[in-house]
């Protein structure tokens, strides 16, 4: 029988008694929490969980927050937590789960995502990175782009083409790539914000053992879809308080600067505030639905709303501030450890939000997913569906 709330609370208090946060090393505390099954309670016993309902995680979090216990810095390891972990759990071998999940959750190993390519962004299945079998290894050559945290990552989730003679969706396999291996080169991509939060990654003769393949050969697209659905939920469906996210700073400016107010900006702010609150509550409902199973295409709708609202709200903020909105605090080239959509000043928020409709699936692709898989509308004609990848025009 899975534990109830009282049992989960008891186990959390036992953890705190055995490892007092005030006197225990942060990493040691996080490892003890994982071993106690209190990392993600809905995961299996022995893998950081208790086979408990996902809803009981809030019991653990409340007890730990009250004790001022350290967390695992989820913004720093978001790709590992939100994308790599559920995919490894769903498709990994027992050995892979035991090897990767604990250091991933503790934050000892940062992960990145090697999916998009210069010629395969919105049409991800058209990817050209090749993986060729060589005994017990695969030799990988290709280029990936828009890779967040590649300059920090120890591991990457990677999809590559293993059979160019099959149609594009069927000739792909999924791998776990060691970013410290020879042949992996990471180069910064400077953004409009001045930062280089993203990277391009060149793979030249990278040797990946077959034991680091996730799922069967040729079924990488099926595995990748699990990653992508989780990615969209993690981007668009994260838990925030009322007036959290992008609507918070512009609401604060409205209250603190009455001299900036106009009738038009008042009406627009009211509309966006209501839409942001609706999106927040819809995200809460989506998380409750996750208790019963894996994320579905509904996460694409949340990610669509997230991108549109961020761009409209940040645009309103810049307009509300007038000349002040044209100022930009710091355009220094740096490679940040955290992705912060709402940090810094209004100019940063405005420029950074432009990427929200591209990263994690472009809004155009997500509209198709919602239309076909949520609303049940007819699929767009696809002439390349049954054509071998090697025969496609590129």
N, C-alpha and C positions, 0 to 999 in steps of 0.2 A: 504493500500500500504506500502511496506517495504521502509525504508528510503534510500536515495541515499548518495553518499560520502559527499556532502555538508552538508546534515542534520546531518550525523554522526560526522563530524568535528565540527559543531556548538554545538552539545550536549557535545562533549568532552571539548570544550573550556568553556562551561557553568560549567561543573564539576570542571575544574581548577580554575575558578573564584570564585566559591562557597567554594571550599576546597583547598586553596593554598598549594601545597606540602611542601613548606618551613616551614609552620606554623601549619600544620595539622598532628595529630598523624597518624603514618603509617597505623595501623589497621583501624582507622576511615576513612582514605582516601580510602582504599580498599573496605570497606563496602559501602561507598558512590558510588564508581565506579560500584560495583555490582548492587546496587539499581537503578543506572542510565541506566542499560542495556548495559554497556560498558565492562563487564568482558569477555564475549564471544558473540559477536554480533549476531551470527547465532543461538543462543539459544532462546527459547521463551521469550516474554515479561513477566516480573515478576520472571524470573529465571536467571537473569544476562544478558539477551540478548534483542535484538530488532527485532527478526524475520528477520534479514537482511542477505544478502549474506555473506558467510564466508570471502570472499575476502576483505570486508570492515574493517576487524579487523586490517589490516595494517595501515589504516587511523588513528584509535584510538591509536595504538602503537606508530606511528610516532609523533603524537601530545604530547603524554605523555612523550615520551623519550626526546623531545625537552624542555619540562618543568621540566625535572629531577624528574619526579614523581616516587614513589616507585612501584616496582612490587611485585608479590606475592611469590617470590622465587620459581619459577617453578621446579627447580631441587630437592628441598626438598620435594615437594608435587607431584612429577611426577606421582606416581601411582594413586593418587586421580584424577588428571587432565586428565591423558591419558587413564585410564582404568575404574575407578569407575564412574566418572561423565557421560561419554557417555552411560554407561550401565544403570545407574539410570534414565537418561533421556529417554532411549529407552523402559525400562520395568517397571519403578517405578510407584507407585501410586502418585496422586497429593500430598498427605501428605508426602510421602517419598522425593519427589523432593523439597518441601518447607523446610523440616527438614534438608536435608543433603547438598544440592548444595551450599548454601551460605557459611557456615563455611568451606566446602571443598575448595572452590575457594579462599577464603580469607586466608586460611592457618591456621585457628584456630584448625582444626582437620586433623591430618595426617592419611593416609590410607595405608593399606598393602593388600597383595593378598594371601589368603589361598587356593591354588589350588594343587600344587605338593605334592606328598607323597613319602615315601621311596619305595613303590611298585607301584607307579603310577606317572611316570615322563613323558617320551615320550608317553606312553599309558595313558594319563590323565584320560580317561573315565573309567579306571579300578580302580579308587579310592575306598578306603574302609572305609573312615570316615562315620559314621552312624549318621543320624538324625531321631529320633523317636518322633512321635507326642504324646504330653501329654497335653490334653486340648487345651488351647490357645497358648501353647508353643511347641517348639521342643527341645529335649535333644540331645546334640551333643557329640559324643566321637570319638576320632581319633588322628592322628598325621599328621602334615603338615611340609614341609621342603623347604629349599631354599627361605625363606620368607624375602625379602628385607624390611627394616625399621620396622619390627615387634616390635623392642625395642623402637620405637618412636610413634607407631601408636595408635590412639584412636579407629579406626574402621577398619574392614577388610571385603573384599568381599570373600565369602566362598562358595564352592560347597561341597555337602555331599550327600550320598546315602540315599534316603528315601524309596526305594522299591527294595530290593535285588532280588525279584522274576521276575523282568523285565530285558531285555537285558541291557548291561552296559550303553549305551548312553541314555536310556529311563527312568532309575530309579533314576535320579539325580535331586536335587533341589538347588536353589541358595539363599543364605542368606546374610544379613548384620550383622556382628558379632561385638559386643562391646568388644574390647580387654581388658577392665578393669573389665569384669565380672569374678566372681569366677569360677575357673576351667580352666582358660586360663593361661598357663605357657610358657614363652618365654626363650629359651636358645640360646646363641650365637654359630655360626658355624665359626670357624676360617679358613680363606682361605689361599691359597698359598702366597698371598700378605702380610700376617701377620694380616690383619684386620678381623673383624667379621661384615662385611656389611650384611651378611645373618644370618638367624636364623632358628631354628626348633621350632615349636609351638605344644604343647600338649594340647588337648581339653578333659577335663575329666568332664562329666556331665554338660557341659555348656548349660544354658537355654536361648534359643533365642525365643522371641515372634513371633508369626506367622505374626504380622504386619511388621516384618523385613524380610519377605520372598520377594524375587524379582522375579516376574513372577509366572506362575502357578506351582503347585506341579508336579514334574516329568518332567518339561521342562527346567531344569537347564542347560542342555547341549546347548540348543539353546541360552540361555542367555549368557552362558560362551563363546560361539563362538564370540559373539559381543565383549566381553572383550578382547579375544585373538587377534582378528583382529586389534583392536585399540592399543593393547600392541605392536604389531609388527611394526605398523606405528610409534608409539611414540619412539621406540628404533632405528629403521632403517631409519626413514624418517624425523628426526628433521631438522629444518632449520639451516644451518651453512654457513658461508662465504667461499669464495675460500681459500683453504689451511687451513680451519678449521678442527677440528677433529685430527685424528692420523697423517695425512700427514703433518701437520704444524710443529711439532717439528723436524722431520727428515729433512724436507726441510730447516729449519733454520740452523740446524747443517751442512748441505751440503754447504750452502752459507758462514757460518762463519768459517768453519774448512777445508780449501782446502787441508791441509796436510793429511786428511783422505780419500781423493777421490781415487777411482780406476775406470778403464774402466767398470768393471763388475757392481760395485755398481751404477755407473752412468746410465747404461742401465736399471737396475732394478728400480731405482728411477724414471726415466722417465716413464716407463711402469706403475708403481703404481700411479704416480701423475695423469696421464691421466685417469686411471681407477677410482681414487678417485673423479676426477672432473666429469666424466660421472655419477657416482653414486650420486653426489651432485645435478646435473642437473635433473637426473631422479627423485630424491626425490622432487625437486621443481615441476616437472610435476605431480607427484602423489598428492601433496598437492592441486594443481589446480583442479585435478579431484575430490578431496574431496568436493569441493564447490558444486558439483552437487549431492552429496549423501554420503552414509556411506562407510567406508573403506571396500575393498574387499580383496580377496586373493593375490592381487598384492603386498600388504604390506609385504607378506612373502618373495617375491623376494628381496625387499629392505633390509630386515633384514638379509637375506643370504649374500648379498653383503657386508653389514656392518661388519659381523663377519669375513668373509674371508679377507677383506682388512685390518681390524685392526690387525689380526694375522700376515699377510704377511708384513705389513708396520712396525710393532713393531719389528719383527724379523730382518728386514733389518737395523733398527736403531741400535739394539744391535750389529749386525755384523759390521756396519760402525764404531762404536765407539771402536771396538777392546777390549783391556783389560778394558777400562773404562766402557764398556757396561756390564761387569760382576759385577760391584759394585752395591750395593743396599743400598739406603739411610737410611731406617728406617723400621725395621720389628716388631715394637712395636705393641702389641695387643691393638686394640682400636675398638670402635663401632662408625663408622662415621655417620654423619647426611646426607651426600650427597654421591651419587654414581658418581665418577669422573673417566671416562675411560682414560682420557689423562693427568691427573695431575701427579705431582711429577716427578720422573726420568725415564730414559729409561727402567731400570730393572722392575720398577712397571708397566709401560705400557705393557711390554712384558708378564709379568705374568698375569696381569688382563685381557688381551685380550683373554686368553685361555678360560675364561668363556663366551665369547660372542657367541660362537657356541653352548652353552648349554642353557643359560638363554633366556626366552621369546620364547621358542620353539627350540628344537635341530635342527641343520642344516639338519639332515637326515629326520626328520618329515616335515620340511619346503620344502625340495625337493619334497616329495610326494605331498604336497599341490599344489605347482607350477605345477607339472606334471599333476595332475588330474583336478584341478580347473581353471588353467590358460591355459595350453596347451591342455586340453581335452583328455589326454592319458587314456587308460583303468586303472581302479582302481586295486590295488593289491588285491588278494584273501583274504577275511577275514572270517575265519571259525567260529568266535565267534559272528558274527553280530546279530544272532537271538537266541543266547543261553542266558538263564537267568544268571545274574551275579553270583548268589549263586552257580551255577553249573560249573562255570569256574574253571580250575585248577590254583592254585596260590602257 
